[in-house]
């Protein structure tokens, strides 16, 4: 089975990359462990993705945005950061100056379904579902991808988009720096008595972190981060007990809260690969950069990387060039590292500081918030990074 490109991983990043190559004439294979039914109708996994303006524009260009129901897109008009027991807030509210929201919240399973539909609509894309990669050999002459069921795929370029714990990354000898925060993140949806006014809140409390992400109506995504042993107790609670516990933990800021979805827990581990490319090989999505959720940039970076590599591949293919050439891949790596590393490093530093319970750290946490509020250029810079507007106005609806 001969292809031009083999993508290992049919998650949002891998399928977005495949979609971006539609119409290029390149033969693309996507290898994914899940069944096609699971890809076509993915279940709710608790995660709400904060899409930047750049990402919305990219999804529109792919045609994926048309597959996301408008009523399931929620504007995030403002973000507030709180620390400990203080009521002092650092607020990011670009709408007062630009008229635009910070971004848009869409459930992860809806995005996955949308990019599946765009990728599989292309005759250039072959989806090999229910399959896994058992080995990859790359050389200057080409690549060989072996599947667990014995099939062998030939390719000119192999792309690994197989999660932040990428097996293909390890097999290619690419180290990755991992930061295990020793905590678990639980995500679910809750309804509440009071209006959220489309304001997202990140509360770095002592002993816990809670994010409330506004969903249309009087509902929010409730994101609770705790040490693993404490989270086990939370996950074991019945619906009524959990609702009462969530209300208590958030100090009734939104009134009484009720659980309205399933709960999902994820270990809090960030990853940054030391290299993004090898011989006819590239990393994408979480396999390249696995972000801490505090800035909600994981999918945005995955989509950005997919667009960056696809653009280079399409240009090379259009000129009859080598789509897996070293200079092409190195150019992709430089651009993606420049786009991701500053935010990755700053996010990890922020997460470590606000997880530190020692008194000097507590004082520093409060000082950072107050100093940030006193520096408008700093807040504008952070807002611009969170929005990734790129000078383009995005209208949803």
N, C-alpha and C positions, 0 to 999 in steps of 0.2 A: 504494500500500500504506500504509494508515493504522494507526498504533500510538499508544499513549499514551507509551511510553518506548522508546527505542532505546539499546541498550548496545553500544558498540564494544569488543570483546574478550571472548572466551569462555574466559578463564583462570579460576582459582579465585575471584578477587574478583568478576568480572563474573557468573559463574554463581551465586555465593552471593547476590548482589544479586537476580538473577532469581528464585532459589528463595525468597528472603524475601518476594517480592511475590505468591507463589502464593496463590490464593484471594481476592485483593483485587478481582478483576474488571477489573483494568487489563490492557491488551493490551501485551505486552512482546516486543520483538524483540532477539535477540542476534546480532550480526554477528561472525563469526570466520573468519580466513584458513584455519585448518586444516580438514581434511575431518571429516565426522562420525565416520568410523571412527577417526581419530586422537583425537578427543575422547572417544569411547566406550571406547577401549582405549589410553590413553596409555602410552607406553613409559617405562621407568625412566630418569630424568634425573640421578641421583646425589644429588639433594637430599633431605635428611631434615628435616621441619618440626617444630620444637619448639612444640607447642601448649600454650597456657596453659589454666588451668581455665576462664576465660571463653570461650575459643575452643571447647573441648570442649562446653561447655554450649550454645553457639550452634549448633554442628554437630548436636547432638542435637535442638535445636528445629527446625532445618531438615529433619531426617530423614536427613541425610547420614551421620551417625555409624553408622547401621544398615548402611550399605554398606561399611564398613571392617572387614575381618576382625579379630577380637579378637587373634589370634596375631600380627598385624602391628603391634600397638600396644605400644610399649616405654616403661615408666615411667622417668623421669629423676629419681632420688632425691636426687642431690647434684651440685653443680657445683664444680669446683676450678679455680683460676687460678694459673698458674706464670709466672715471669719469668726469661728468660735461662738461665744455667747453675745457678741456685739451686734447691735442693730445697724452699724455703719456699713454702707454699701458703696462699692465701686460699680458704676453703671456704664455700659456701652450702648449708646442710643444714637446711631448714625442718622436715623430718620429725621431728627430735628434739623440736621444740616443738609442731608441729601434727598430726603423723601423716600428712601429705600430701606427695607428691612435688612437686618443682618444676614438672614438666609431663610431657608425653607426646610421644614421638617417633613420627611416622608419615611414611612415604615420600610425597613430593610427588605422584607419579603416582597413588597411591591416593586422595588427597584430591581431585585433579582428577576422577577417575572418579566419586567419590561425589557431588560437587556437580553433575556433568553429569547423573547419574541423577535427582537430585531436581528439577533445573531442567526437564528434558525431560519429566518425569512430569506437569507442570502443563499443562492445556489452554490456559492464558493465555500460555504462552511459545512463541514461534516462533523456532527456531534457523535462522539463515541461514549455514550452514557453507560453506567454500570461497569466501568472499566477503570483500571489503575495502572500506573506506570511502574514497572519493576526494575528498569534500568535504562540508562541513556549513555550513549557513546557519541562524543562530539570530536570532530577533526576538521582541518582546513578544507577537506574535500566534501564534507557533508556530515549529517547526523543520522544515528539509528536509535529509535525509541522502541524499547521492548515492553509489551504489555503483559500483565500477569496471566492472561489467558493464552499466551503464546504468540499472539500477533506481533508483527514487526512493522514499524512505520519508518519510512525514509523521510528526511526533511533537510532543508537548507538552514533552518533556524528553529531552535527550541526555546519556548518561553515558559518559565515556571511561575504559576500564579496559584500555588497550592498551600496557602495559609502561612501564618508567621512561623510555624514550626516546620517549614518546608523540608521534605525529605530529599527533593531534587537538589536543593541548595547544598545540603550536606554532602550528597553524592558527588557533586561537582567540586567539592573541596573549598567552598566559600564559607569562611567563618562569619558569625553574626554576633553582635553585642546584644545581650539580653539583660533587661532589668526586671527582676521579679519583685513586685511591691509587697508580696506576702499577703495580699488581700483578694477578696472576691467581689465582683460587681454583679448585683442582682438588678434585673430590669423587668418592668411590667407596666401596665396601664392602670391608672386609677381615675375615678370620677371624684369631683369635689364640689362643695357648696358654693364657693366664691369664684368670681371670674379671675382668670390669670392675665387677661389683657395682652395675651401673646408675649409675655415676658418670660424668658428662660432664667432660671436661678441656679447658681452653683454655690452651695453652702459647705464650706470646709469647717465643719464642726469638730469639736474635740472628741475623738474616738469613732467618728463616722464622717462620711461625706455623702451629701444628698444633692442630686441634680433633679430639677423639675423642668421638663421640656414641654412647652404648650402644644396641645393638639386641639383641633377645632372643637368648639363646644366647651363645656366645663369638664375638661379631661386633660390629663397630662401623662407623660411618660415619667414614671418614678424610678430613679436610678440610685440605688443604695450601695455604698461600698463599705465593707466591714472585714475584719479578720475572718479567716475561713471557719473557725469553730463557732463564732457568733452567727455567721451566715447560715450554718446548718440548722440552728434553732429557728431562724426566720423562715427558711424554706419549708420547715416541717409544720408550720402553723396552718390551721384551717383558714378559710376565707374571712370569717368574721374576726378572728384573732389577729390576722395579718392586717386587716383594714384598720383596726383599732391601734395596732402597733405603728403603722405608717403615719396615722394621724398624730399620735403622740410624738413620734420621732421628729416630725416636721413642725411641731409646736402649734398645730391648728392654724397655720398661716393661711391655708386655703379652706378652712373649715373642716368638717368631717370628710374623710376620704374613704372610698370603697374600691376594692379590687374588681377590675372588669376584664381581666385577661389572665392568661397563664403567666407563671413566673419563670424566669430563665437566669441562670447563674454562669458567670464566666470568670476564669482566673485573670488577674490583672498583671499581664506580662507585656513589656514592650520589646521591640526587636528592630535593629538596624544592621543590615548586611554590610560587611566591610567592602564588598564589591557587588555591583549590580549586574556585571556581565562577565562572560568567559568566552571561550572559543565557540562561536555560533550558538551562544546561550545568553539569555537575559532573564533577570528577575523582575517581577511586577507585583503590584498590590502589596498585601501584607508580607509576602515572601521577601520583598525588598525593604519595606518600611512598615512595621506594625506599631501604630500610634497608641498612646494613652488616650482614653476617651474624653479627657477633660476639655480638649479643644475641638473634639468631634471632627478631626480632619482625616481620619483613616481612609474612608471611601473617596474623599475628594482627591487625596494624593494618588490613590489607585487609579482613578479616572484620568487624572492629569498625566500619569506615567503612561497609561494606555494610549492616550492621544499623542504624546510626545514620540513614542516609538513607532506608532502607526504612521505618523506623518513622514518620518524618515524612511520607513520601509516602502511606502507608496511612491515617494520620489525616486528612490533607487530602482524600484520595479518599473516605473514609467520610463526610465532612461536605459532599461535593460541591464542595470547594474546588479551587484551582489547584495542581496537583502540581509545577509548575515556577516557582512564585512566588518573587520575589527574597527576601522575608523567610524563607521556608522554607529556601532554599539557603544563605542567610547563617547561619542557625542551625546547619545541618549543618557548615558550614565552621568556625564558632567551636568547636563541640564537638570536631571531629576535630583541629583544630590544637592545642587544649589537651591532648588525649589523646596526641598524637604528638610535638610539637616538643621537649619536655624530654628525652625518651628519644633522639630523633634527634640533638640537639645533644650530649648527653653521650656517646652512642655514638661519634660522629665524633671528639670530643675524645680519648676513650680510644684509639681506633684510631690516631689520629695520634701520640699519645704513645708507644704501644707499638710503633710502626713506626719510631720515631726511634732511630738507632743511635749518636748522639753521647753522649759520656760524661755530661754533665749530665742528659740524658734517661734514660739507663740508671739513674742514681742515683735519679731521681724515680720511675721505674717501680717500683723495689724499695720505695721509701718509701711509695708509694700502697698497695701490697699490705699492708705491715706496719701502716700506720695504719688501714686498713680493718678488719683483724682486731681491732684494739684498740677499735673503736667498734661495739659490738653494735647500737645503734639504726640505724646506717648500714647494716649488713648486713641487718637486718630490713627496712629500707626497700627495698633492692635486691631482696631475695627476694620481697617483696610485688609489686614491679613486674614481676619475671620471671614470677611465678605468675599474676597477675591473678585471684586467687581470688574477690575480691568478696564474701567472707563465705559463699560457697557451697561445699559439699563435693561434689566430683565423684568418683564411683566408676566405674572402668572395668572392664567385664566383665559 
